[in-house]
Amino acid sequence: MAGRMDERGHAERARQQPFAARDYAQEPARRLSDRNPRRDERDLAQDNARAEMPDTRHVSALNDAFVTAFERGAAAMGENLRMYQDETVRFVTERLEHDTQAFEELGKSRSIFDLLAVQHRWLNATTRAYTDEWVRLSRMTSGATERAVGHARAAMSETRRTLADD
């Protein structure tokens, strides 16, 4: 029974070792395989290469640049979201006013031809309004993208200057 496999090809759970608690302050155990000593040597060499400290002269400057870029991006994102929200509220309010007027006109209609005329005017006005709104939102998105690119370029230039000064 010790070597039984289930239908998926997994060994029986009874053979597994119980979970051993690890001290994470210690260096992690190396993965060694009995089958491939060259892989073990390569993995050991990679671990040793990773253990060497990288050049940290510019880390502080880069951290400051990333924090500044993140703050600028967050401010721009907040500004853009407020702008989109204001535009959406304006458009919805305007559409509700026009739709209310259309319902009032429908109530005053005396014939099927009046109803069709009101429906035709409403459909034309609605189509025009949504088209204009898409154009407005597209321009807003384009402006937001241009501002974001400008912020990114400014942050990149500042980072280059900071790194060049060091």
C-alpha positions as semicolon CSV with decimal commas, in nm:
position;residue;x (nm);y (nm);z (nm)
1;M;0,000;0,000;0,000
2;A;0,290;0,233;0,056
3;G;0,350;0,299;-0,313
4;R;-0,011;0,334;-0,429
5;M;-0,111;0,611;-0,667
6;D;-0,454;0,765;-0,702
7;E;-0,633;0,820;-1,035
8;R;-0,440;1,142;-1,099
9;G;-0,101;0,981;-1,043
10;H;-0,036;1,135;-0,701
11;A;0,126;0,933;-0,427
12;E;-0,078;0,836;-0,128
13;R;-0,107;1,116;0,130
14;A;-0,008;0,888;0,417
15;R;0,350;0,883;0,284
16;Q;0,391;1,259;0,302
17;Q;0,608;1,408;0,572
18;P;0,427;1,622;0,828
19;F;0,476;1,996;0,790
20;A;0,796;2,103;0,955
21;A;0,808;2,456;1,092
22;R;1,083;2,671;0,943
23;D;1,286;2,948;1,091
24;Y;1,266;3,214;0,823
25;A;1,553;3,410;0,972
26;Q;1,789;3,134;0,860
27;E;1,917;3,102;0,508
28;P;1,673;2,901;0,293
29;A;1,761;2,541;0,223
30;R;1,911;2,474;-0,116
31;R;1,715;2,258;-0,357
32;L;1,932;1,963;-0,439
33;S;1,828;1,687;-0,668
34;D;1,969;1,337;-0,654
35;R;1,934;1,295;-1,028
36;N;2,116;1,594;-1,178
37;P;2,438;1,715;-1,013
38;R;2,502;1,973;-1,289
39;R;2,168;2,139;-1,212
40;D;2,263;2,145;-0,844
41;E;2,592;2,316;-0,926
42;R;2,416;2,569;-1,151
43;D;2,151;2,644;-0,889
44;L;2,418;2,685;-0,622
45;A;2,613;2,923;-0,849
46;Q;2,297;3,126;-0,918
47;D;2,219;3,145;-0,546
48;N;2,573;3,266;-0,473
49;A;2,549;3,526;-0,751
50;R;2,220;3,654;-0,606
51;A;2,376;3,675;-0,262
52;E;2,623;3,943;-0,380
53;M;2,499;4,291;-0,304
54;P;2,411;4,500;-0,611
55;D;2,543;4,852;-0,661
56;T;2,319;5,069;-0,440
57;R;2,453;5,416;-0,519
58;H;2,146;5,525;-0,714
59;V;1,879;5,337;-0,520
60;S;1,788;5,637;-0,307
61;A;1,756;5,866;-0,609
62;L;1,543;5,610;-0,791
63;N;1,322;5,558;-0,486
64;D;1,263;5,932;-0,459
65;A;1,187;5,950;-0,831
66;F;0,940;5,662;-0,810
67;V;0,764;5,815;-0,510
68;T;0,742;6,152;-0,687
69;A;0,614;5,991;-1,007
70;F;0,358;5,792;-0,810
71;E;0,236;6,103;-0,626
72;R;0,204;6,296;-0,953
73;G;0,021;6,007;-1,116
74;A;-0,218;5,975;-0,823
75;A;-0,291;6,349;-0,831
76;A;-0,349;6,339;-1,208
77;M;-0,573;6,034;-1,174
78;G;-0,781;6,205;-0,906
79;E;-0,812;6,517;-1,120
80;N;-0,916;6,312;-1,424
81;L;-1,174;6,115;-1,227
82;R;-1,329;6,436;-1,090
83;M;-1,339;6,576;-1,441
84;Y;-1,511;6,263;-1,578
85;Q;-1,755;6,260;-1,288
86;D;-1,849;6,626;-1,339
87;E;-1,900;6,570;-1,711
88;T;-2,110;6,259;-1,653
89;V;-2,333;6,436;-1,400
90;R;-2,376;6,728;-1,642
91;F;-2,469;6,499;-1,930
92;V;-2,713;6,286;-1,730
93;T;-2,884;6,597;-1,592
94;E;-2,915;6,744;-1,941
95;R;-3,053;6,417;-2,081
96;L;-3,312;6,388;-1,801
97;E;-3,433;6,742;-1,876
98;H;-3,470;6,664;-2,247
99;D;-3,640;6,331;-2,179
100;T;-3,886;6,501;-1,942
101;Q;-3,970;6,752;-2,214
102;A;-4,023;6,468;-2,463
103;F;-4,265;6,295;-2,223
104;E;-4,457;6,620;-2,180
105;E;-4,482;6,652;-2,558
106;L;-4,602;6,291;-2,580
107;G;-4,877;6,374;-2,331
108;K;-4,991;6,666;-2,547
109;S;-5,002;6,458;-2,868
110;R;-5,343;6,429;-3,035
111;S;-5,272;6,174;-3,308
112;I;-5,038;5,895;-3,408
113;F;-4,859;6,138;-3,638
114;D;-4,789;6,369;-3,344
115;L;-4,650;6,071;-3,148
116;L;-4,426;5,969;-3,438
117;A;-4,302;6,328;-3,479
118;V;-4,216;6,353;-3,108
119;Q;-4,042;6,016;-3,121
120;H;-3,845;6,124;-3,431
121;R;-3,732;6,450;-3,267
122;W;-3,641;6,269;-2,946
123;L;-3,440;6,003;-3,131
124;N;-3,251;6,265;-3,337
125;A;-3,175;6,477;-3,030
126;T;-3,065;6,174;-2,827
127;T;-2,839;6,042;-3,102
128;R;-2,681;6,386;-3,146
129;A;-2,636;6,430;-2,769
130;Y;-2,467;6,092;-2,723
131;T;-2,241;6,151;-3,024
132;D;-2,139;6,491;-2,887
133;E;-2,079;6,336;-2,544
134;W;-1,853;6,067;-2,690
135;V;-1,654;6,337;-2,869
136;R;-1,628;6,537;-2,544
137;L;-1,517;6,231;-2,345
138;S;-1,266;6,139;-2,616
139;R;-1,114;6,486;-2,598
140;M;-1,102;6,464;-2,220
141;T;-0,930;6,126;-2,240
142;S;-0,682;6,260;-2,494
143;G;-0,605;6,556;-2,268
144;A;-0,567;6,328;-1,966
145;T;-0,328;6,106;-2,161
146;E;-0,123;6,406;-2,274
147;R;-0,101;6,531;-1,916
148;A;0,005;6,184;-1,792
149;V;0,275;6,164;-2,058
150;G;0,393;6,511;-1,958
151;H;0,415;6,406;-1,592
152;A;0,603;6,088;-1,688
153;R;0,849;6,284;-1,902
154;A;0,907;6,536;-1,625
155;A;0,969;6,257;-1,372
156;M;1,206;6,082;-1,611
157;S;1,400;6,404;-1,674
158;E;1,429;6,472;-1,301
159;T;1,552;6,118;-1,242
160;R;1,812;6,152;-1,515
161;R;1,930;6,483;-1,371
162;T;1,948;6,336;-1,021
163;L;2,143;6,033;-1,139
164;A;2,375;6,250;-1,348
165;D;2,448;6,473;-1,047
166;D;2,553;6,171;-0,839
